[in-house]
Amino acid sequence: MKPSHIAILVVIAVAIAIVVGTYGDASTFKSFSEAAKDPNKECYVKAELVKEKEVVYDAMVDPEKFTFYAVDSQGEERKVTCLQQKPFDFERSEEVVVVGKVQGDNEFLASSIQVKCPSKYENEVEDI
């Protein structure tokens, strides 16, 4: 075999190893307690907004930060601090997906958030 063929095979093998290695880290949803087991690893948590607790957001003080409380699929409640602007109609959301890391004992630091609001797609009947 020519040295160039061997080099190409090595590059292909390394590429395959990288793809397989990152496939295990692909975005699977975890609970807050599973995320707490590895606080240095960013993970996806699907949760519901706790509507009884206050959403804290002050655009004049810090427009890229807001906090709220969420409950994951296992019923664990955590304070979530999100480091981005609060989405429009956030309080009306049914479900959120937060991407981030556990910080401290009872806080989840989210670098990004996806808001799921199925009610906005339903037809609303207006009283005339």
Backbone as CSV, one residue per row, in Angstrom:
resi,resn,N_x,N_y,N_z,CA_x,CA_y,CA_z,C_x,C_y,C_z
1,MET,0.829,-1.179,0.000,0.000,0.000,0.000,0.879,1.251,0.000
2,LYS,0.417,2.242,-0.688,1.153,3.506,-0.731,0.942,4.271,0.573
3,PRO,1.928,5.065,0.969,1.777,5.859,2.196,0.572,6.800,2.146
4,SER,0.215,7.299,0.975,-0.944,8.185,0.878,-2.239,7.426,1.157
5,HIS,-2.329,6.166,0.739,-3.516,5.352,1.026,-3.640,5.087,2.521
6,ILE,-2.502,4.813,3.156,-2.517,4.563,4.597,-2.968,5.836,5.344
7,ALA,-2.479,6.975,4.915,-2.870,8.239,5.541,-4.363,8.489,5.371
8,ILE,-4.898,8.202,4.215,-6.336,8.385,3.966,-7.142,7.448,4.856
9,LEU,-6.706,6.201,4.994,-7.412,5.246,5.861,-7.376,5.697,7.326
10,VAL,-6.253,6.252,7.764,-6.154,6.744,9.136,-7.112,7.917,9.349
11,VAL,-7.171,8.827,8.393,-8.080,9.974,8.498,-9.527,9.498,8.546
12,ILE,-9.893,8.541,7.728,-11.262,7.995,7.724,-11.557,7.315,9.060
13,ALA,-10.609,6.553,9.585,-10.819,5.874,10.865,-11.009,6.878,11.995
14,VAL,-10.224,7.953,12.002,-10.368,8.986,13.025,-11.718,9.680,12.891
15,ALA,-12.143,9.961,11.682,-13.445,10.597,11.462,-14.579,9.717,11.970
16,ILE,-14.497,8.433,11.691,-15.528,7.495,12.170,-15.525,7.443,13.692
17,ALA,-14.360,7.432,14.302,-14.266,7.407,15.764,-14.878,8.659,16.380
18,ILE,-14.662,9.802,15.754,-15.237,11.055,16.263,-16.751,11.022,16.160
19,VAL,-17.282,10.566,15.033,-18.734,10.501,14.853,-19.358,9.546,15.859
20,VAL,-18.767,8.376,16.051,-19.304,7.403,17.000,-19.193,7.943,18.425
21,GLY,-18.105,8.620,18.742,-17.925,9.171,20.079,-18.916,10.258,20.407
22,THR,-19.224,11.109,19.456,-20.185,12.183,19.713,-21.620,11.694,19.617
23,TYR,-21.857,10.575,18.968,-23.213,10.047,18.860,-23.760,9.696,20.241
24,GLY,-22.910,9.193,21.120,-23.339,8.860,22.480,-23.731,10.091,23.271
25,ASP,-23.208,11.257,22.919,-23.536,12.495,23.605,-24.685,13.237,22.939
26,ALA,-25.312,12.626,21.954,-26.387,13.291,21.224,-27.494,13.693,22.188
27,SER,-28.290,14.632,21.753,-29.264,15.255,22.634,-30.383,14.309,23.034
28,THR,-30.156,13.593,24.122,-31.218,12.807,24.723,-31.669,13.559,25.963
29,PHE,-32.934,13.511,26.250,-33.466,14.245,27.390,-33.114,13.526,28.686
30,LYS,-32.764,14.305,29.685,-32.446,13.781,31.004,-33.312,14.479,32.032
31,SER,-33.337,13.919,33.217,-34.014,14.584,34.326,-32.992,15.487,35.023
32,PHE,-33.466,16.334,35.936,-32.555,17.197,36.674,-31.576,16.372,37.507
33,SER,-32.051,15.280,38.107,-31.167,14.463,38.941,-30.109,13.755,38.098
34,GLU,-30.463,13.314,36.894,-29.468,12.713,35.996,-28.437,13.756,35.566
35,ALA,-28.879,14.970,35.322,-27.964,16.046,34.945,-27.035,16.405,36.103
36,ALA,-27.513,16.274,37.334,-26.696,16.599,38.503,-25.563,15.601,38.713
37,LYS,-25.693,14.403,38.164,-24.638,13.394,38.320,-23.354,13.810,37.606
38,ASP,-23.478,14.590,36.551,-22.302,15.083,35.826,-22.483,16.578,35.584
39,PRO,-22.185,17.398,36.606,-22.467,18.828,36.501,-21.626,19.572,35.466
40,ASN,-20.573,18.949,34.959,-19.728,19.615,33.959,-20.186,19.353,32.537
41,LYS,-21.165,18.493,32.377,-21.650,18.127,31.049,-22.975,18.827,30.756
42,GLU,-23.048,19.458,29.589,-24.290,20.121,29.176,-25.300,19.075,28.739
43,CYS,-26.542,19.200,29.206,-27.584,18.246,28.819,-28.913,18.939,28.557
44,TYR,-29.807,18.170,27.963,-31.145,18.634,27.617,-32.121,18.102,28.660
45,VAL,-32.929,18.981,29.223,-33.954,18.580,30.189,-35.295,19.098,29.702
46,LYS,-36.243,18.179,29.554,-37.613,18.555,29.180,-38.397,18.720,30.473
47,ALA,-39.050,19.863,30.626,-39.749,20.150,31.878,-40.983,21.006,31.626
48,GLU,-41.797,21.100,32.662,-42.982,21.961,32.629,-42.748,23.159,33.529
49,LEU,-43.227,24.297,33.100,-43.110,25.523,33.875,-44.017,25.445,35.105
50,VAL,-43.474,25.818,36.269,-44.276,25.884,37.493,-44.934,27.258,37.498
51,LYS,-46.194,27.285,37.127,-46.896,28.554,36.923,-47.260,29.253,38.224
52,GLU,-47.215,28.509,39.340,-47.537,29.110,40.635,-46.384,29.962,41.154
53,LYS,-45.190,29.772,40.609,-44.027,30.532,41.074,-43.675,31.616,40.065
54,GLU,-43.071,32.671,40.576,-42.785,33.860,39.789,-41.662,33.645,38.768
55,VAL,-41.850,34.234,37.596,-40.800,34.330,36.594,-40.147,35.696,36.797
56,VAL,-38.839,35.698,37.052,-38.126,36.942,37.336,-37.340,37.361,36.100
57,TYR,-37.702,38.534,35.562,-37.027,39.069,34.384,-37.118,40.584,34.419
58,ASP,-35.973,41.232,34.332,-35.931,42.695,34.291,-35.034,43.095,33.127
59,ALA,-35.644,43.496,32.021,-34.903,43.838,30.808,-34.000,45.047,30.999
60,MET,-34.325,45.902,31.948,-33.495,47.086,32.187,-32.218,46.725,32.950
61,VAL,-32.284,45.750,33.823,-31.123,45.349,34.619,-30.243,44.373,33.838
62,ASP,-30.831,43.287,33.337,-30.075,42.281,32.577,-31.000,41.639,31.545
63,PRO,-30.983,42.111,30.304,-31.896,41.586,29.289,-31.555,40.169,28.830
64,GLU,-30.403,39.666,29.205,-29.977,38.328,28.787,-30.021,37.331,29.940
65,LYS,-30.947,37.525,30.881,-31.040,36.610,32.021,-32.436,36.661,32.615
66,PHE,-33.007,35.491,32.853,-34.256,35.410,33.605,-34.296,34.090,34.352
67,THR,-35.102,34.036,35.399,-35.205,32.824,36.212,-36.654,32.402,36.340
68,PHE,-36.833,31.102,36.496,-38.158,30.519,36.682,-37.984,29.154,37.337
69,TYR,-39.085,28.532,37.684,-39.048,27.191,38.266,-39.697,26.219,37.295
70,ALA,-39.119,25.017,37.223,-39.628,23.993,36.310,-39.615,22.637,37.003
71,VAL,-40.502,21.747,36.546,-40.600,20.383,37.059,-40.317,19.432,35.904
72,ASP,-39.379,18.495,36.122,-39.045,17.541,35.061,-40.022,16.368,35.045
73,SER,-39.773,15.394,34.187,-40.691,14.259,34.013,-40.759,13.361,35.245
74,GLN,-39.771,13.455,36.138,-39.774,12.641,37.350,-40.333,13.402,38.554
75,GLY,-40.820,14.616,38.318,-41.448,15.392,39.377,-40.487,16.233,40.206
76,GLU,-39.240,16.314,39.800,-38.261,17.116,40.539,-38.330,18.570,40.088
77,GLU,-38.432,19.460,41.054,-38.523,20.888,40.766,-37.163,21.546,40.971
78,ARG,-36.798,22.420,40.035,-35.534,23.163,40.137,-35.751,24.605,39.705
79,LYS,-34.934,25.477,40.282,-34.864,26.852,39.810,-33.988,26.833,38.559
80,VAL,-34.459,27.477,37.503,-33.720,27.530,36.246,-33.344,28.985,35.978
81,THR,-32.053,29.210,35.784,-31.563,30.520,35.384,-31.152,30.414,33.937
82,CYS,-31.815,31.170,33.092,-31.568,31.102,31.652,-30.770,32.320,31.215
83,LEU,-29.680,32.067,30.481,-28.792,33.141,30.050,-29.092,33.564,28.619
84,GLN,-30.309,33.930,28.391,-30.725,34.516,27.121,-31.994,35.313,27.367
85,GLN,-32.419,36.049,26.370,-33.615,36.874,26.506,-34.840,35.989,26.697
86,LYS,-35.765,36.461,27.524,-36.987,35.702,27.785,-37.832,35.634,26.515
87,PRO,-38.255,34.433,26.112,-39.094,34.304,24.922,-40.453,34.976,25.099
88,PHE,-40.994,35.452,23.996,-42.316,36.062,23.988,-43.350,35.026,24.429
89,ASP,-44.302,35.410,25.254,-45.362,34.535,25.773,-44.815,33.344,26.554
90,PHE,-43.688,33.530,27.213,-43.075,32.440,27.972,-44.016,31.884,29.031
91,GLU,-44.716,32.766,29.729,-45.599,32.337,30.812,-46.752,31.457,30.331
92,ARG,-47.087,31.527,29.044,-48.181,30.718,28.495,-47.712,29.353,28.017
93,SER,-46.420,29.095,28.079,-45.879,27.842,27.539,-46.340,26.636,28.345
94,GLU,-46.477,25.547,27.651,-46.877,24.293,28.269,-45.657,23.496,28.727
95,GLU,-44.614,23.546,27.937,-43.436,22.735,28.180,-42.206,23.491,27.695
96,VAL,-41.081,23.276,28.352,-39.827,23.892,27.926,-38.749,22.818,27.836
97,VAL,-37.796,23.045,26.961,-36.595,22.219,26.900,-35.444,23.161,27.195
98,VAL,-34.753,22.892,28.309,-33.624,23.722,28.697,-32.334,22.962,28.437
99,VAL,-31.352,23.674,27.921,-30.049,23.091,27.630,-29.045,23.780,28.535
100,GLY,-28.373,22.995,29.364,-27.411,23.591,30.270,-26.836,22.602,31.251
101,LYS,-26.407,23.138,32.411,-25.733,22.336,33.427,-26.321,22.637,34.803
102,VAL,-26.205,21.661,35.688,-26.632,21.853,37.065,-25.587,22.707,37.770
103,GLN,-26.075,23.657,38.556,-25.192,24.544,39.298,-25.663,24.573,40.743
104,GLY,-24.807,24.252,41.662,-25.183,24.260,43.078,-26.120,23.113,43.416
105,ASP,-26.859,23.296,44.517,-27.730,22.230,45.002,-29.074,22.164,44.289
106,ASN,-29.623,23.319,43.944,-30.990,23.306,43.430,-31.177,24.259,42.261
107,GLU,-30.146,24.467,41.445,-30.268,25.392,40.331,-29.735,24.770,39.053
108,PHE,-30.412,25.073,37.956,-29.998,24.623,36.632,-29.667,25.864,35.824
109,LEU,-28.451,25.961,35.326,-28.014,27.108,34.545,-28.171,26.770,33.064
110,ALA,-29.137,27.402,32.413,-29.467,27.098,31.021,-28.816,28.102,30.077
111,SER,-28.141,27.573,29.076,-27.545,28.433,28.056,-28.523,28.682,26.920
112,SER,-29.527,27.813,26.818,-30.543,27.999,25.784,-31.849,27.363,26.231
113,ILE,-32.930,27.812,25.618,-34.256,27.315,25.983,-35.116,27.227,24.731
114,GLN,-35.930,26.184,24.688,-36.916,26.025,23.615,-38.286,25.964,24.278
115,VAL,-39.196,26.786,23.826,-40.527,26.873,24.425,-41.513,26.097,23.563
116,LYS,-42.260,25.225,24.206,-43.289,24.453,23.513,-44.643,24.975,23.974
117,CYS,-45.408,25.488,23.033,-46.699,26.065,23.380,-47.751,25.563,22.401
118,PRO,-48.293,24.359,22.615,-49.275,23.834,21.675,-50.557,24.644,21.603
119,SER,-50.872,25.382,22.656,-52.119,26.143,22.651,-52.104,27.254,21.612
120,LYS,-50.920,27.724,21.207,-50.900,28.801,20.220,-51.254,28.303,18.819
121,TYR,-51.246,26.986,18.640,-51.599,26.432,17.344,-53.066,26.017,17.260
122,GLU,-53.762,26.054,18.394,-55.178,25.694,18.407,-55.987,26.889,17.923
123,ASN,-57.112,26.599,17.319,-58.002,27.682,16.871,-58.697,28.272,18.092
124,GLU,-58.619,29.560,18.203,-59.303,30.243,19.299,-60.626,30.780,18.807
125,VAL,-61.674,30.561,19.592,-62.996,31.050,19.248,-63.192,32.373,19.961
126,GLU,-63.442,33.389,19.193,-63.641,34.712,19.776,-65.131,34.977,19.921
127,ASP,-65.476,35.570,21.065,-66.865,35.972,21.281,-67.088,37.314,20.588
128,ILE,-68.123,37.367,19.803,-68.414,38.613,19.062,-69.508,39.354,19.749
